[in-house]
Structures are given as C-alpha cells and as structure tokens.
C-alpha cells in the first residue's frame, strides 16, 4: 500500500493515513501503519537493525488524514509533551447527520471508556472515571439531512469527536458505533484529519500540513478541493 509522505526531515515524518488501517498492531493482526512506515524507512535508507519511529498521537482505524511521527527519541519526547500541553493544532473535517443547533460552539463532555467493548460513553462531570473532553466545531455547509463541520480538538480522548457529536444528536455519517440508529452497515465513516500545525521540535519554527478526503460520497456533496489537490504543505 502506497502511503503519501507530506513532509520529512531528520526528526519528523508527516504522512496521509489511509482509511481503514490500524495505526499500530491490534488484536485483528491486520497490517498496521506503524509497521509499514518502519519498513519503508528501513528500505529507503538501507538501515540495519530496527528503525525507530515514535507514535505521538493516534487516529481511529476507519479515519484517514494527516499524522505526524517522530524519527528520533528527542523529537518523540518533545512532540508528546506538545500533545499533553495541547500545543498541537489539530483540525478535522466531519460530515454529521443533521445540523447542530448552533453554527459554532465549544462542546465539553466527560467521557469514560469501556475497554472490553471498545466503546466510549458520556458521564456526569463528577464521575470518578470521567475524563474531560473539549472540542470546538464550526458548521461550514448545511444540507437538508447532512452538515459539513470543521472540528478543532483541544483534548485527545478516544473516539472523542464521534461521541461528542453523537451526544448533541448529530452522529457522524457512517458511524455504526455511535450512530447505529441512523447509519447503515458498510457505510464509511465521514471523519478526516484535515490539518496539523505545531512548533518543530528542534528548529523552533511552525510547521504544518493539511489533506483532503477523497471526493466520494458524502464528501463530494461539498466543495472541499479540486480533484488534483489532495494534500499540501501549509505555507506558514
């Protein structure tokens, strides 16, 4: 499988994750992104032994889009710290069922994960296992039964965007886990990691990249980009 490289230097690797691939090995045993990237780097640079590639954030298996990996332990440590400090600007594109009541809003929920079922639930703020989840959304375009949203993450909880949008009555198109009452089996979830922007861990300059989802339903209902322009490095 060919993986688009958006940016690479001695410290970083920014790529466009394909849809429906796990980021790292899981119980399915399916081919995973991290292993593929390590293999590609080993072949490309003819490296002996194991290749270091640090995983500093994740995307759900069905979700595609921009991801950053660390090629050195120093950059891995600094990027992980940036994630903890919420110093990485992460934006997503999402197609939701229905239209939110407000065109722009900050959503705050407390989430709890059932690891056995791999499902996340909203719980009251006083719940001892609840973790605060914050995102901001903007409605870009409205159709009769669907809306295109730009979503900015302030926290990085598992399934966060999916759960929080479902909690306001607007589950993602194609999401059978949190929108089974309206989505049909086999539909591809319409969530895409659109852009990343952050301070380079060693150069101390702002770097970023963005990508666009494939022009297939339901994305093709909205004017996102030209067919030739699937990703680009941000000019910052």
N, C-alpha and C positions, 0 to 999 in steps of 0.2 A: 504494500500500500504506500503510495506516494504522499508524503506529508509536506505541506508548504512551509518553508522557512521564511519568516518575515524579517528577522534580524538576527545576526550572530556576531559575537566578538569573543575574546578570550574568556570572558566572565559570564556572558548571558546567551541564552538561546530563546528566541521568541518564535512560536510556531502557530499554525492554524490547526487546531484539533479537529479531526474528522468526527462526524456524528457516530454514535452507537459503538464507540470503542471505550473500554475502561481505561482510566488514567494509569492505574497500576494493577498488578495481579490481584485477582479476586477468586472467589470460590468456583466461578464458572470455568476457569482455566483458559479462557479466551485470550487471544493475542492482545497485549496491552501496550499503551502508548509509550510509557517509560522504557520498557524493554526494547521497543522498536527504535526509539531515539538513541539509546545507548549503542545499539548495534550499528546504526547509521554513522554515528560519530567514530566508532571503532574502525569501520571500513574506510570512512572518508579520510581520516588522519593516520590510518595504519598503526593504531595504538596497541601495544602489547598489554595483556592482562585486562583487568576490569576497568571500565570507564566510569568516572564519577559524573553524576548528573543529579542535582538536588531538586526535589519536588517541594515547592514552597506554597502552592495552592492547588485546588482541585476544581474539576468540573464534573457534574453528574454524567454518567455514561452516555445517555442519549443526546447530550448537549454538545454543540460544536463551537468553535471560535478561538479567540486569542488566548494563549497561555504563555507564561514565562517560566523557564527552568534555569537553574544556576549551574554553571560549569566548573565552579571552584567552591571549596568549603567556605571561603571568606564571603563570597557573594551570596551563598546559600544562607549564611548566618544573618547577613545584613538585610536580605530580602525577607526572610522570615520575621525579622524584627519589624520591618516596614509593614508587613501584613498585620502583625499584632497591634501596631500603633495606628492602623487604618490609614497609612500614608501612601497606599497604592490606590489610585483612582480606577475603579472597575465599573464599566458600564455594559449593560446588556440590552438587547432588543428582544421583545416578547410580544407574541400575539395572544391576547386574552379573549376568553369567551365573554361576551357582553361588554359593557362600557362602565368604568368606575364612576361613582357619583361625583367625584372631583377630578378636574383636569390635571391637577398637580397635588401631591400630598406626600407626607412622610409617614410611613407605617411603622409602628412599634408593637411588636408582639414578644411573648416569651414562649420559647419552643422547647420541647422535650423529645428526645429520640428514643424510639423502641428499636434497639439494635437487632434484636432477633427478627423482627418483621421488616427492618429497614424502612421504617415509617416515622415521620415527624409529626408531632401534634402541637397545637397551641394550648397553653396552660395559663392559669392566672399568674400575675406578677409575683405573688407571694409563694408560689410553688417552689419547694427547695431544690428541685432538679431542673427548673426552667432557666433557660439562658436567653438573655435579651437579644433580639434581632431587630435591626433597623435598616430600612431601605427608603429610597425616595424615587417616586415614579412621575413621569410626565406623559400624558396622552399625546401622541404625535398625530394620529389619524383615527377617525371613527367610521366604522361601517355599521350596518344595521345590527349585526349579531357579533361582530368582532371589533377589536380595537388594537392598534399598534402602540406599544409603550416603550419608552426609554427608561431603563431602571438603573439606578446607581446604588451600589451596595456600600453600606457603612460597617456591616459585620459580615462574617462569612460562615454562617451556620449551615449545616447540611440541609439541602432541599429548600433553602430559605425563600427564594423568590416564588417557588411553586406553592409553598404552604401559605405564605403571607397573602398572595394574590387570591388564592382559593378562599382564604379567611374573609375577604371582603366581597365574596361572591363572584369573582372573576378568575376562575381557574384557567391555566394555560391551555391553548388549543393542543389537543393530542395527549394531554397528561392523564393517563388512565389511573394513576395512583391517587391523585388529589382532585380529579375531575371526572371520575368514572360515571357519574350520573349524567354527563352530557357528552363525553368523548367516546369514540368507538375504538375497539381493539384494532391495532395495526396502524393507527394514525401516528405520525411522527411529531413529537413534542416540539412546539414552536418557541424555543428559547435559544438565544445565540449570544455568546460572549463577544460583544462588539468592539470594545476597546480597553486597553490598559495604558496607564500613564504613571510614571514613577521616577524617582531620582536614581540614576545609575549608581550601583553600589561602590564603584571605585572612581569613576570620572566626575561624580558630583554634578552631573548635568541631567536635565529632564529628558527622558526617552519614552517613546510610546509607539504603539501600533494599533491599527484597527482592521477589522474584517467584516464582511457582509455575508449573510446567509445565502444559500443557493436560491435562485429565482424559481422556486417551486411553490405550489400551494401549501400554506396560505400566504407565504411571503410575497408571491407575485401579485397579490392584490394591492400591494403598497409600493410606492416608488422609493426604493432604497438605494439603488446604484445601477449603473449601466451593466449589462452582461459582461463586458470586458473588465470591469473594475470590481474584483472580488476582494481585494485587500490592499492596504497601502501602509507605508510607514508615515507616521504623523510628522509633519514639519513643525517642530517646536523651537 
